[in-house]
């Protein structure tokens, strides 16, 4: 038994069909594009993670004076 009840032979047959449909060049290009997208996503998350912690206020730090359910439109009434 393999992954989720699929044997290794069934996985190999599926892989062979995918290679025949798309070709190795297209799959290689797809893999490199996916890898660069993941790399860019991780880079942006690490850059945003440091600045986000400095810019955002603490959850209990409410400087506006509003009650938790109160909005600016309710204050004017």
C-alpha positions in Angstrom: 0.0 0.0 0.0 1.2 3.5 -0.8 -0.3 6.8 -0.1 -4.0 6.7 0.7 -4.5 3.2 -0.7 -2.7 3.9 -4.0 0.1 1.5 -4.8 3.5 2.5 -6.2 2.6 1.0 -9.6 -0.5 3.1 -9.8 1.5 6.2 -9.1 4.0 5.3 -11.8 1.2 4.8 -14.3 -0.2 8.2 -13.4 3.3 9.8 -13.7 3.8 8.2 -17.2 0.4 9.5 -18.4 1.2 13.0 -17.1 4.6 13.0 -18.8 3.0 11.8 -22.1 0.4 14.5 -21.9 2.6 17.5 -21.0 6.1 16.5 -22.0 9.2 16.7 -19.8 10.2 20.3 -21.0 6.8 21.7 -20.0 6.9 19.9 -16.6 10.4 21.2 -16.0 9.4 24.7 -16.8 6.3 24.4 -14.6 8.4 23.1 -11.7 10.9 26.0 -12.0 8.1 28.5 -12.2 6.5 27.0 -9.1 9.8 27.0 -7.2 10.5 30.7 -8.0 7.0 31.6 -6.9 7.4 29.9 -3.6 10.8 31.5 -3.1 9.4 34.9 -3.8 6.5 34.3 -1.5 8.8 33.2 1.4 11.0 36.3 0.8 8.1 38.7 0.9 6.7 37.0 4.0 10.0 37.3 5.8 10.3 41.0 4.8 6.7 41.8 5.8 7.0 39.8 9.1 9.6 42.1 10.6 8.0 45.4 9.6 4.4 44.2 10.5 5.4 43.6 14.1 6.7 47.1 14.5 3.9 48.9 12.7 0.8 47.3 14.1 -0.3 48.2 17.7 -0.8 45.6 20.3 -4.3 44.0 20.5 -5.3 45.7 23.7 -3.7 49.1 22.8 -6.6 51.1 21.5 -5.5 54.8 21.1 -8.8 56.0 19.6 -10.8 55.8 22.8 -13.6 53.9 21.1 -15.4 51.1 22.9 -14.8 47.7 21.2 -18.1 47.8 19.2 -18.2 51.6 18.8 -17.4 53.2 15.4 -16.8 56.9 14.5 -20.3 57.2 13.0 -21.8 56.3 16.3 -19.8 58.9 18.2 -21.2 61.8 16.2 -24.8 61.0 17.3 
